[in-house]
């Protein structure tokens, strides 16, 4: 409205309709209809006369009709063609209104052609800008997600693990929690014997086993080279130990494939640290590491568990 042009007979021309067609294309009728009503109300605020009443009525009709037309056009044309066609429809309604106001058809035609050319240029420019913003936002979200995920296994990384335990500490709905630290046994020997490429291949398989066996696959993290951590919330300690033992047995009983198709066996050691009364996350993490070291020292391929309250 600030950049509108006043013509004789209290005619006001601007590009408000471009807002409407962009909303129709990107958001549909749920947004375009309220916007059409708003545009109609704004036009009436600038003065009520037969021309403004027709214009307000046209905006309301366009808000109802354009979403249907847009949906039909999407089957046949690309976004730029669709938006230009919607713009042409809107300018045609402007032309109809001008023909009713002015007796000079040449003047009306000249005005409408000028509006059509200028508004079409604006539609293309604004659409290019919007599409560029959408592309940049998509790239940003992808990079943001990559920063959370371990590149090798697809599990969340140590950074996300730290964020998660902070949110758990502040979440009153989580009454009890536990950390399960897992480490593959003698993994250096696998790397030395079969190569790091096979070692990475096996780690990806191990990550899949852990995600399948965990109560919540979103709470499985890779926190080191061959170290993983699971978070268990609102489960009794006996159930936590059962889950840990089941994971240990699943890994021990699985044949892991090498890149050449040959199979090998491996085991994991697990340190389980639980909190039955308080959520002291740092001490819980230290206890899980301590239990893992004990499992390693006692022969590997075993689960050692403890609670903060018993320590």
Backbone torsions as a table, in degrees:
resi	resn	phi	psi	omega
1	UNK	NA	-31.9	-179.1
2	UNK	-66.8	-24.1	-177.8
3	UNK	-109.6	26.7	-179.0
4	UNK	-78.0	160.7	178.4
5	UNK	-118.2	127.0	178.9
6	UNK	-90.5	131.8	177.2
7	UNK	-116.6	169.5	176.6
8	UNK	-57.0	159.3	-178.1
9	UNK	67.0	29.0	178.8
10	UNK	57.6	31.6	177.2
11	UNK	-84.1	130.2	178.2
12	UNK	-118.5	122.0	178.2
13	UNK	-112.1	133.7	174.7
14	UNK	-155.4	-170.6	-176.3
15	UNK	-108.4	31.2	179.2
16	UNK	-58.7	-32.7	-176.9
17	UNK	-64.0	-22.5	178.8
18	UNK	-65.1	-38.6	175.7
19	UNK	-57.8	-43.2	-178.0
20	UNK	-63.6	-47.1	-176.3
21	UNK	-69.4	-32.5	176.1
22	UNK	-66.4	-40.4	177.4
23	UNK	-66.2	-38.3	177.1
24	UNK	-60.4	-46.8	-176.0
25	UNK	-68.7	-45.5	-172.2
26	UNK	-89.4	-24.2	-173.9
27	UNK	-126.4	-18.7	177.5
28	UNK	86.5	-170.1	-172.4
29	UNK	-68.5	-25.9	-178.0
30	UNK	-62.0	-25.0	178.7
31	UNK	-107.0	-35.5	-174.4
32	UNK	-68.8	-36.1	-178.5
33	UNK	-66.3	-48.5	174.9
34	UNK	-58.9	-38.6	178.7
35	UNK	-65.3	-38.8	177.6
36	UNK	-61.9	-41.1	177.0
37	UNK	-63.8	-40.1	178.5
38	UNK	-65.0	-44.0	178.9
39	UNK	-63.0	-38.9	178.1
40	UNK	-63.4	-42.7	179.5
41	UNK	-65.0	-40.8	178.6
42	UNK	-62.6	-39.0	179.4
43	UNK	-64.7	-38.7	-179.9
44	UNK	-70.3	-28.8	178.9
45	UNK	-65.8	-22.8	-180.0
46	UNK	-84.5	4.6	178.7
47	UNK	131.8	134.5	-179.3
48	UNK	-102.1	120.4	177.1
49	UNK	-155.6	172.3	-178.4
50	UNK	-54.7	-39.3	-179.8
51	UNK	-66.2	-43.8	-179.1
52	UNK	-68.7	-34.3	177.8
53	UNK	-66.3	-41.9	176.8
54	UNK	-62.8	-43.1	-179.3
55	UNK	-62.1	-44.9	178.8
56	UNK	-61.3	-41.5	178.9
57	UNK	-64.9	-38.0	179.3
58	UNK	-63.8	-41.3	178.4
59	UNK	-60.5	-41.6	180.0
60	UNK	-64.8	-44.0	178.7
61	UNK	-62.4	-43.1	179.2
62	UNK	-62.3	-39.7	178.8
63	UNK	-60.8	-29.6	179.5
64	UNK	-85.9	-37.0	-171.9
65	UNK	-87.8	-39.5	-173.6
66	UNK	-58.6	-40.7	178.4
67	UNK	-58.2	-39.6	178.4
68	UNK	-65.4	-46.0	179.4
69	UNK	-61.9	-43.5	-179.3
70	UNK	-60.2	-42.8	-179.6
71	UNK	-62.6	-38.2	177.8
72	UNK	-68.6	-41.2	-178.3
73	UNK	-67.7	-28.5	-178.0
74	UNK	-61.7	-20.0	-179.5
75	UNK	-75.5	-19.4	-170.8
76	UNK	-123.3	-23.5	-170.4
77	UNK	-128.3	161.6	175.8
78	UNK	-82.7	174.6	-171.6
79	UNK	-61.2	-39.1	-176.3
80	UNK	-68.5	-41.2	177.4
81	UNK	-64.0	-41.6	-179.9
82	UNK	-62.2	-47.7	-178.0
83	UNK	-65.0	-37.3	177.1
84	UNK	-66.3	-38.0	177.9
85	UNK	-67.2	-42.4	177.4
86	UNK	-62.6	-38.8	177.8
87	UNK	-63.9	-40.6	179.4
88	UNK	-63.5	-37.7	177.5
89	UNK	-63.2	-44.2	179.9
90	UNK	-64.2	-43.0	179.8
91	UNK	-65.9	-32.6	177.2
92	UNK	-62.4	-38.1	177.1
93	UNK	-68.1	-35.6	175.2
94	UNK	-62.8	-41.9	179.0
95	UNK	-60.7	-42.7	179.3
96	UNK	-59.3	-43.5	179.8
97	UNK	-65.2	-40.7	180.0
98	UNK	-66.3	-39.0	179.6
99	UNK	-63.3	-30.9	178.0
100	UNK	-75.3	-25.8	-177.7
101	UNK	-89.6	-37.8	-175.2
102	UNK	-108.6	144.1	176.2
103	UNK	-83.2	-22.0	-175.4
104	UNK	-87.6	105.0	-177.3
105	UNK	-68.9	-29.6	179.3
106	UNK	-67.4	-41.5	178.3
107	UNK	-64.4	-44.8	-179.9
108	UNK	-61.1	-42.8	-179.8
109	UNK	-65.3	-42.2	179.4
110	UNK	-62.1	-44.0	179.5
111	UNK	-62.1	-44.1	-176.9
112	UNK	-68.3	-39.5	178.3
113	UNK	-65.5	-38.6	177.6
114	UNK	-63.4	-45.5	178.3
115	UNK	-62.6	-40.8	-179.4
116	UNK	-62.3	-45.6	-178.5
117	UNK	-66.1	-47.3	-178.3
118	UNK	-66.2	-45.0	-178.0
119	UNK	-68.3	-33.5	177.1
120	UNK	-64.8	-39.4	177.6
121	UNK	-64.1	-41.9	179.2
122	UNK	-65.5	-40.9	178.9
123	UNK	-58.9	-47.5	180.0
124	UNK	-62.3	-46.3	-178.1
125	UNK	-63.3	-45.2	-178.8
126	UNK	-66.9	-39.6	179.4
127	UNK	-64.5	-42.0	176.4
128	UNK	-59.6	-41.8	179.5
129	UNK	-64.6	-44.7	-179.7
130	UNK	-64.0	-44.5	-179.4
131	UNK	-64.0	-35.1	177.3
132	UNK	-66.9	-41.0	176.7
133	UNK	-62.5	-42.0	179.4
134	UNK	-63.2	-42.6	179.8
135	UNK	-63.8	-44.4	-179.7
136	UNK	-64.2	-41.7	179.0
137	UNK	-63.5	-41.0	178.9
138	UNK	-62.7	-43.7	177.9
139	UNK	-63.1	-40.4	179.6
140	UNK	-62.8	-44.1	-179.5
141	UNK	-66.0	-37.2	177.9
142	UNK	-64.9	-44.4	179.1
143	UNK	-66.0	-36.8	177.9
144	UNK	-63.4	-40.1	179.2
145	UNK	-70.1	-38.2	178.5
146	UNK	-62.5	-34.1	179.9
147	UNK	-67.1	-20.4	-179.9
148	UNK	-87.9	-22.9	-166.5
149	UNK	-107.1	139.7	173.2
150	UNK	-69.9	126.4	-172.9
151	UNK	-63.0	-30.1	-173.3
152	UNK	-82.6	-49.4	-171.6
153	UNK	-98.7	-17.9	-175.8
154	UNK	81.8	-0.2	176.4
155	UNK	-81.8	162.6	173.7
156	UNK	-66.9	150.7	-173.9
157	UNK	-96.7	-173.7	-176.2
158	UNK	-62.5	-36.1	179.5
159	UNK	-60.6	-46.6	179.1
160	UNK	-68.5	-32.8	176.4
161	UNK	-60.9	-44.5	178.7
162	UNK	-63.8	-41.5	177.9
163	UNK	-63.1	-39.3	-177.5
164	UNK	-66.6	-42.9	-177.8
165	UNK	-69.2	-28.5	174.9
166	UNK	-67.2	-39.9	178.4
167	UNK	-69.0	-34.3	177.4
168	UNK	-66.0	-40.6	179.8
169	UNK	-60.5	-31.7	-178.0
170	UNK	-94.3	-2.6	-175.5
171	UNK	-96.6	111.2	-177.8
172	UNK	-70.8	-19.3	179.6
173	UNK	-74.3	-17.6	175.4
174	UNK	-91.9	102.8	-175.8
175	UNK	-84.4	-40.7	178.7
176	UNK	-131.9	149.2	179.6
177	UNK	-146.4	165.2	179.8
178	UNK	-151.2	149.9	172.9
179	UNK	-110.4	133.5	175.7
180	UNK	-116.3	108.7	179.0
181	UNK	-94.1	128.3	-179.0
182	UNK	-122.8	139.7	178.1
183	UNK	-139.7	131.9	179.2
184	UNK	-72.2	140.0	-176.4
185	UNK	-83.0	133.4	176.0
186	UNK	54.1	39.2	-177.5
187	UNK	-68.2	-28.1	177.9
188	UNK	-60.8	-35.7	178.3
189	UNK	-64.6	-36.0	178.4
190	UNK	-65.6	-45.2	178.3
191	UNK	-61.6	-42.7	-178.4
192	UNK	-67.2	-38.4	-174.8
193	UNK	-81.8	-41.6	-173.1
194	UNK	-110.4	-8.5	179.5
195	UNK	96.9	156.2	-177.0
196	UNK	-68.0	-29.7	177.9
197	UNK	-62.5	-43.4	176.4
198	UNK	-68.3	-36.1	177.2
199	UNK	-60.4	-43.9	177.5
200	UNK	-64.9	-38.4	178.5
201	UNK	-61.1	-41.2	179.0
202	UNK	-69.2	-39.2	178.0
203	UNK	-60.0	-38.1	177.7
204	UNK	-64.9	-38.4	177.7
205	UNK	-67.8	-39.3	178.7
206	UNK	-63.3	-40.4	178.0
207	UNK	-60.1	-38.2	178.4
208	UNK	-65.5	-42.4	178.2
209	UNK	-59.8	-42.9	-178.5
210	UNK	-67.2	-40.8	179.9
211	UNK	-65.2	-38.6	179.6
212	UNK	-68.5	-38.5	-175.6
213	UNK	-85.7	-14.6	-177.6
214	UNK	-78.2	146.3	176.3
215	UNK	-60.9	-33.3	177.9
216	UNK	-134.4	108.9	-175.3
217	UNK	-65.4	-18.7	178.8
218	UNK	-77.2	-10.7	-177.6
219	UNK	-108.2	31.9	175.1
220	UNK	-112.0	129.9	-172.9
221	UNK	-131.7	146.6	168.3
222	UNK	-98.4	115.2	-173.3
223	UNK	-109.3	-1.9	179.0
224	UNK	-162.4	-168.0	-179.2
225	UNK	-53.5	-65.1	175.9
226	UNK	-121.2	25.8	179.3
227	UNK	-105.7	138.1	-179.9
228	UNK	-130.3	158.8	177.8
229	UNK	-138.0	137.2	174.0
230	UNK	-115.8	142.0	174.1
231	UNK	-106.7	130.1	179.9
232	UNK	-118.9	116.1	-177.4
233	UNK	-109.7	142.6	172.2
234	UNK	53.9	43.4	175.6
235	UNK	-125.3	143.0	175.6
236	UNK	-66.5	155.4	-175.3
237	UNK	-59.8	-36.8	179.4
238	UNK	-62.8	-38.1	179.2
239	UNK	-70.3	-37.0	177.7
240	UNK	-61.6	-42.4	179.7
241	UNK	-66.5	-36.3	177.8
242	UNK	-63.7	-41.7	179.3
243	UNK	-64.4	-43.3	179.4
244	UNK	-62.1	-44.1	-179.4
245	UNK	-67.3	-37.2	178.5
246	UNK	-64.8	-40.4	177.7
247	UNK	-65.3	-43.2	179.0
248	UNK	-59.1	-45.3	-178.8
249	UNK	-67.6	-36.0	179.8
250	UNK	-62.8	-42.4	179.9
251	UNK	-69.2	-43.6	-177.9
252	UNK	-64.0	-30.9	-177.4
253	UNK	-92.6	-0.2	-176.6
254	UNK	-97.0	143.6	171.7
255	UNK	-93.8	117.1	179.3
256	UNK	-90.2	135.3	-175.2
257	UNK	-91.2	142.5	169.6
258	UNK	-90.6	170.8	-177.8
259	UNK	-64.3	-25.3	178.7
260	UNK	-85.9	2.1	178.6
261	UNK	95.5	-11.6	177.5
262	UNK	-70.5	156.3	-178.5
263	UNK	-113.8	146.7	174.6
264	UNK	-135.5	162.7	176.8
265	UNK	-111.2	151.7	177.2
266	UNK	-149.5	166.6	178.8
267	UNK	-132.2	167.4	176.5
268	UNK	-131.0	152.7	171.3
269	UNK	-108.7	144.4	-174.5
270	UNK	-129.6	131.8	170.6
271	UNK	-111.5	121.9	-176.9
272	UNK	-112.2	123.8	177.5
273	UNK	-124.0	124.7	-176.1
274	UNK	-122.2	155.6	175.1
275	UNK	-125.4	117.7	-177.7
276	UNK	-97.5	-11.3	-177.6
277	UNK	-129.3	-42.3	-176.9
278	UNK	-129.5	159.1	-178.6
279	UNK	-110.9	77.0	175.3
280	UNK	-94.6	88.6	-166.1
281	UNK	-65.9	-39.6	-179.1
282	UNK	-64.7	-47.1	178.7
283	UNK	-67.3	-30.9	176.8
284	UNK	-65.0	-42.0	178.6
285	UNK	-64.6	-44.1	179.0
286	UNK	-61.7	-39.7	179.7
287	UNK	-66.2	-39.0	178.2
288	UNK	-62.4	-43.0	177.0
289	UNK	-62.7	-41.9	179.7
290	UNK	-62.0	-42.6	178.6
291	UNK	-65.8	-35.4	177.9
292	UNK	-65.2	-43.6	178.1
293	UNK	-61.6	-38.7	177.9
294	UNK	-64.2	-40.8	178.9
295	UNK	-62.9	-39.3	178.0
296	UNK	-65.0	-46.0	-176.1
297	UNK	-70.0	-24.2	-178.7
298	UNK	-91.7	11.7	172.9
299	UNK	119.9	-2.8	179.0
300	UNK	68.3	176.6	-179.6
301	UNK	51.5	48.7	-179.5
302	UNK	-154.0	166.2	177.6
303	UNK	-112.4	126.1	172.2
304	UNK	-117.6	124.6	-177.5
305	UNK	-125.6	157.6	177.1
306	UNK	-160.3	161.2	174.5
307	UNK	-113.9	152.7	178.9
308	UNK	-58.7	-36.7	-175.7
309	UNK	-70.4	-23.4	-178.2
310	UNK	-90.3	-10.8	-177.2
311	UNK	-83.5	NA	NA
